[in-house]
Amino acid sequence: MAVTDEAGWSGIGWSGRGRNDWTDLGLIRARLDAGADPNSGVRLHGRPLHAAAERGSPEVITELARRVDDIDAEHEGRTALWAAVFANRPDNARALAAAGADPWRPMMNGWSPGRLSLAGPTPDLFPVPSPEIGLSAAEAAAATEARRLITVAEATRRLEATPANEDDLELIEDDPWRDVDHSLTIIGITDVPGGCVITQPWGYGASTPGVIQRLSPDTVCYAMYANPKSGNQGRVARDGALEAWDTHPGGGRVSPDDPADEILATYLYHFRAVAYCCAGAGLRLTDARPVLGPPDTWMRLPERDYWA
């Protein structure tokens, strides 16, 4: 039997099986009454209010907010209100603002909680004190495009390949892993506004450096392999050169040192990895078929070392 420190925050958390202690007002209040520090001691989030802002309920936030020393205390460069906005928890954000949190406190490279909310699904979350602190034309356009792309897929641009033959298609239908070296050269390709989407549902062939570098002269290619063991692995090639690798498309973490446009993109495509890649490549999909299939055509990549 596990032993927990019921005077602190040990054991308080959430899981994908329906358990979320940060929504349980009675439990959180009991821990606070037993001596749990309202200002610190929570794994990962550092501060209880930050954890509740992202995962909890307005009732728990209200309870914590009246006990903390500073409702606008920062953890890793962001306040609890910023965490609530970034997690798209408008009810939690409203509870924090009602308790005195400042939506327009400067942080995160110009993205205050209030300014970040203007790019999200609830742009009227807080009264805007002046038009000058709103979104630029480019930021507003990015936010509009994000709302349109949320469910579409990974995209790349042009690739030199040859049509797959009947043997290739039979291999796909039967067992693509029967001949791995061959099956990794077969990809689906679909034309979309701005370029094309390339998919390989069973493997990583479309995301190898040799593929994306050949796709990217005079443009940009954002590739992603959804690795079942380690998560989404991204690579970016621009104008024929590999620009970034081992990225985390749509990842949920940002740093105060990140560029302002990267903070915005991570927020807009929070845990929406394929939409993040699509936006990064400048593609404008009109439906999900280029990802979910069937593709316009099955193609076969030339035999070469795509890791070189």
N, C-alpha and C positions, 0 to 999 in steps of 0.2 A: 504494500500500500504506500503510495507516494505521500510524503509529508510536505505540507506547504506552510509558508509563513503568513498566517492570516492577519498579522498586524501590518503587513506591507502589501505589495502588488504581485507577489509570487502566485503563479497559477491563473492570473487574470488575463484573458485573451479572447481569441475567437478561432473558429475552425470552419472548414468547408462543409461540415456535417450539421450545420444549423446552430452551433453554439456560438454565442457572442455575448461575453460578459459585460461589454461596454454599453449594452442596451438595458442592462438589469439595474435599475435604480436602487432597489433594495440591497443588492449585493455591493454595489459601489459605495453606497452610504454606510453600510456596515463596516467596510474596510476603512473608510475615512474615520468613522467613529472609534475604530480600534487602533488608530494611530498611523495609518498609511499616509505618507507625505503627499499632499495634493500638488506639490511643485516638481517632483522628480521621482525616479525609481522605476520607470516603466521600460521594459526591454524594447529595443528598436526605436520607439518614439521618444524616449527620454522623459517626456512630461505626460502625465495622465490626460491633461486637457487636449493635447495634440492627438493622442490615441482615440479619445472620445470624439474629437472633431471629425476624424477620418472614418471611424468605425462605429461610433456610438449613437445615442439618441439625444434629442434636444433636452429631455428631462435630466439625463445624466450630465450633460454639458452645463445646464443651469445650476445643478448641485455643485459641480466642481468649480464653476466660475465664481461662486460666492465664497469659496475657500482658498483660492490661489492668492499669492502675493501680488501677481501682476498678470492680468488677463492677456496682455500683449507680449509676454515673455517669449523669446525666440528659441527655437531648437533647430540647429543646422540652417540658420538664416531665415527661418520662416516662423510666423505666429500660428497659433491654433486656428485662427480665422482663415489664414492662407491655406492651411491644410484642408479645411472643410470645403473651401471653394475649389481647390485642385481636385479633390475627390468627388466633386459634383454632388455635395450634400447641402442643398440650399436650406433645408430646415435647420440643420446644425449651424450653418452660417448665420441665419437669422437669430438663432438663440444666442450666439456669441455676440453679435452686434447689439442685441437688446441688453446684454449684460455689460456692455461698454467697450467691446473690442473695436479697434479703429480700422475701418475698411481701407483707408487711404494712407496708412502708415507706409513709408517708403521701405522697400526690401526687394530682394531677388532681381537685381539688375533692372529696376524700373517697373517690375510687375507687382504692385501692391495687390492685396486681396480684391479690392474694388475694381482695379483696372483689369485684373485677370478675369473677373466675373463678366466683364463686358464682352469677352471673346467666347463665353460659354453658352449653355442652353438657357440660362436665366440672366440675361443682360440687365434686367431691371431689379436685380437683387438689392442694390443699395442706391440711394439718391446720389447723383453725380454732382459734386460741389461746383465744378466748372467745366466747360467744354474742352478746355485745353488739356485735360488729363485723360481724354478719351483715346480710342484707338486711332492709329494712323490709317490712311487709305489701304496700304499694303497689309496691315494687320487685320483690318476688317474684311478684306478680300480673302485672306487666309482662313479666317474664322468661318466665313460663308462657305468656302470650298470644303472645309472640314466637315461641316454638317451634311454635305452632299455625299461625301466619300466614305462615311464611317463603316459601311458593311462590304466594301469592295476589296479587291485583293491585290496581292503583290504584283508589281509591274516592272517591266524592263523594256528596253527599246530594241532596236533592230538587231537581228542575228542572221548571219549567213548559215544556211542549213539546206538540207535536201528533203523532199517528201518521204515520209515513212512508207515502207512497202507492206504487203500483206503479212509477211513473216514478222515484221516489227509489231504490227497491230495484234497479231495472234499472241505474241510474247506478252504484250501488255495485258490482254484479257485473261491469259492463262496464269502466268506467274512471273512478274517483272524481275523477281530476284533469282530466277533460275539461271540467268546469265547476266550477272551484275554489270560486268564491263560494257556489255551491249545495251542493257536497259537504261543505264545512266546517260546514254547519248540520245535517248528519245525524249522529246519534249512536246508539249502542246503549245500552240501559238495562236493568238487572237488579236486582230487589229482593234484598236480603241483610239478615240481622239487623243492626240498627243504622242502616239507611238504604238506600242504593242505590249501585251501581257504574255509572259512565258511561264508555264507551270510544269512541274513534274511531281505529281502527287505522292509518288513512292520514294523519292530520293532527293539528293542534294546537287545533282548535276547542273541544274540551271543556275546555281548560286556560286559556282567555282570561279576563282579569279580569272582564269583564261576565258570564260564565257563573258563575264561582265566587262572585262577590259576590251574585248572585241565589240561589245555592244555600244560602248560609250563615246567613240570619237565625235567631237562637236556637240556632245550632249551629256547627260548624266544617267546612270543606271543604279537603281537601288535594289539589291537582291537580298532575299531572306531564306534561310533554311530553318524550318520548324523542327529542331532536334528534339526527339521525344525524351532524350536523357537529360539535356542541359538547357532546354528552352530555345527561344528564338535567337538565331545568330545572323547578324546583318553584315553586309559589305556594300561599300559605295565605290563606284568607279566614275571618274569624270574625265572626259576628253582623252580616253585611252589609257589613263593611269589609275591605279588603285589608290583611292583617297582615304578610305577608312575601312577597318575590318574589326570583327568581333564586337560590333555595336549591338545594342539591345533595342530594336525597333519597338516603339510604343511602351518602353519601360516606364515604371512608375516613379523613378527617382530622378531628381534634378539637384544641381548644386548652385549655390550663389555665384559661383564663378562661370557658370555656363553662359554662352551668348544669349541675348534676349530672345532671338528668334527660335533658338533651340528650346528654351523654357516654354515658349508659346506652343511650339509644335508638340512637345511632350504632353502638355496639358490637353491640347485639342484632340490628340490621338492616344489618350491615356488607356493602356491595355488594348489598343486597337492596332495591332502590329501591321497587318496588311494595309490598312488605310494609311498608316504612317509612311510605309514604303511607297505607296502609290502617290501620295502628296510629295514625297521627296524626289520622285522621278518626274513630276509634272504631268502625270496622266489624269485624264478626266473620264472615268468609267461611268457608263449610264445604267448598268445593271451588274449583277454578280456572276453572270455566265462566264466571263473570261477566267474566273477563278474556280467556280464550282463545276464548270464544264457543261457540255462538251466544248472543246476548243474549236476554232475555225478549221484547224488542220493539225495533224500530227506530223512533226518534223524529226529528222535525225541529224545530229551534230556530226561534223567530220571527226574521224578518229585522230586524236592528238592528246598531248599531255595538258590537261586544263588546270593543273596545279602549278605549272611552271610560271 
